[in-house]
Amino acid sequence: MKRYNIVGSGFAGLSAAASLAFNKKDVHIIEKNTSLGGRARQFKSDGFVFDMGPSWYWMPDVFDRFFKKFGKKASDYYDLIQLNPGFQIIFENYEEIKLNSSWDEILSLFEAYEKGSADRLNKFMIDAEQKYNIGMTSLVYNPAISFFEFFRKDVLFNITKMNLFTSYRKHVRKYFKHPYLRMILEFPVLFLGTAPQSTPALYSLMAYSGLKQGTFYPKGGFGKVIEAMVDLCQELGVEFHTDSEVKECSFNKNKIKNLITSKTILPTDYVICAADYHHFDRFILPDEYSNYSHRYWDSRVMSPSCLIYYLGVNKKIPKLEHHNLFFDKDIDIHVDDIYKKPKWPTDPLFYVCCPSKTDNSVAPNRNENLFLLLPLASGLNDTRELREKYFNKMIKRIEEYCGEKFNDNIIFKKSYCINDFKEDYNAFKGNAYGLANSLLQTANLKPKIINKKIPNLFYTGQLTVPGPGVPPSIISGQVVADYILKNL
Ligand SMILES: Cc1cc2nc3c(=O)[nH]c(=O)nc-3n(C[C@H](O)[C@H](O)[C@H](O)COP(=O)(O)OP(=O)(O)OC[C@H]3O[C@@H](n4cnc5c(N)ncnc54)[C@H](O)[C@@H]3O)c2cc1C
């Protein structure tokens, strides 16, 4: 039997593995770290369970579609809770807006801020839903190898409706005037790692998912979704090799023959790189086999990295919701500090997740589990002192908003930043979410899933199509597996 080695056990690697094993292939996942899941790993300490990366479960249909392919349901593996409110945004002077799970209440909220805006929001969402449906059926499952993929009647017909050449910011501004309403609709595209002014209006589909479909939470945390996919892979016969970093490849003519790991030599017929694309392409392959030059990679616009704090607090903090966005400072200044003049931000926006609001399995009784995330330009200098300085800035603002002190109640504290992304995941410039989804880095303009010189090497994951985020990474694994199954 031909052997398929998949390098990396994040969502993309697991998704590709399940899809290939389901088609009776001999599949092995080779993972550098001790635990599986890549950026979505969990760790446990002092009675707290921390998701290391993702916390927003959007686009539930993508997860459902994935499990359905194997005759399963997401609910066979984990319980999904719809959050209410889905999230809250904290604006200037700590005025907060809670986004309810009921669409009628969201409409009333908009109307209360701006007359006539409920009607306009309905129109905005009809358009966004259409984009979501077209995007999620005709576009994201394409391997994006050739522009001819777009020369299908259905795709060409729909592409004109996608507003590829209008900026998302302009699009939102056509509908709404109030700065808070604009912000509520603009913030979802920040997940794409670009500024609203540089994102195509196509991505209003994100607002559709976040506001109309709702925000969900897998009970036990995002780690449960990783566990589910690992269980599925094991049911299908995938073998896992942890603590095994791929260091080199050996070749037979122009094909990879062996993967040389930190532990052993693994023979291979096909390799799927589900690890950081840049690292594999530039540092594991010999120069002559790389798909892209150093110059190419240096000219990519990366989505931000981030400073994260995982905190255990020995008391409850009533003012916090599950998802809290501190947008009490000027977003454009922070965005410039990421993209235009990369530096540690002057007045950062940040995000606080408090999953213990919803789930008492992630913190001891009467304790709070907090995850603080501050977006930063990739590649910045990362020191203990800088981390601590920004920790203090965030805690001060959270305490002011909550109207109570809790710094002295922190019984567990761990930071994670650019250097850790590099160290743990071989992440290019310490990026957190891959490439920014600007128009020039979308679809066929992203790094390709095939290697032009090595016929048995393929790529998947957040640095290739369709892009960053958990649902796209799951789709990416399916796209590469389907491509291999169809073409080999
Ligand atoms: C802090 C943070 C918050 C996020 N929040 C959200 C969110 O709320 N919602 C959402 O949808 N998305 C979110 N994302 C994005 C999402 O988590 C990622 O896009 C997705 O998990 C990427 O999956 P992947 O499989 O492409 O890569 P990864 O998860 O990075 O997997 C790659 C794997 O390859 C391994 N590897 C690297 N080099 C080697 C090697 N040489 N040998 C062997 N193994 C190797 C790594 O250890 C890693 O396990 C977040 C990301 C981060 C970092």
The ligand as an ORCA input file, in Angstrom:
! r2SCAN-3c Opt
* xyz 0 1
  C      -4.312     32.719     19.077
  C      -5.160     32.264     17.921
  C      -6.526     32.461     17.973
  C      -7.320     32.015     16.908
  N      -8.669     32.177     17.001
  C      -9.472     31.627     16.061
  C     -10.880     31.574     16.260
  O     -11.386     32.027     17.286
  N     -11.651     30.984     15.299
  C     -11.098     30.447     14.160
  O     -11.836     29.925     13.315
  N      -9.747     30.477     13.965
  C      -8.926     31.026     14.892
  N      -7.570     30.994     14.747
  C      -6.994     30.477     13.502
  C      -6.942     28.950     13.498
  O      -6.630     28.458     14.761
  C      -5.886     28.499     12.500
  O      -6.120     29.109     11.250
  C      -5.868     26.980     12.308
  O      -5.912     26.309     13.544
  C      -4.633     26.605     11.504
  O      -4.588     25.235     11.303
  P      -3.429     24.579     10.428
  O      -3.705     23.130     10.432
  O      -3.319     25.276      9.126
  O      -2.050     24.924     11.181
  P      -1.485     24.578     12.624
  O      -2.568     24.463     13.611
  O      -0.422     25.550     12.910
  O      -0.844     23.136     12.443
  C       0.451     22.957     11.909
  C       1.143     21.866     12.702
  O       2.383     21.552     12.066
  C       3.328     21.253     13.082
  N       4.677     21.390     12.522
  C       5.323     22.527     12.129
  N       6.550     22.234     11.629
  C       6.665     20.878     11.702
  C       7.692     19.969     11.333
  N       8.839     20.390     10.776
  N       7.517     18.652     11.585
  C       6.352     18.198     12.134
  N       5.349     19.019     12.490
  C       5.492     20.348     12.264
  C       3.023     22.265     14.151
  O       3.550     21.869     15.388
  C       1.489     22.256     14.120
  O       0.984     21.297     15.009
  C      -6.735     31.399     15.788
  C      -5.351     31.210     15.735
  C      -4.566     31.623     16.805
  C      -3.092     31.379     16.760
*
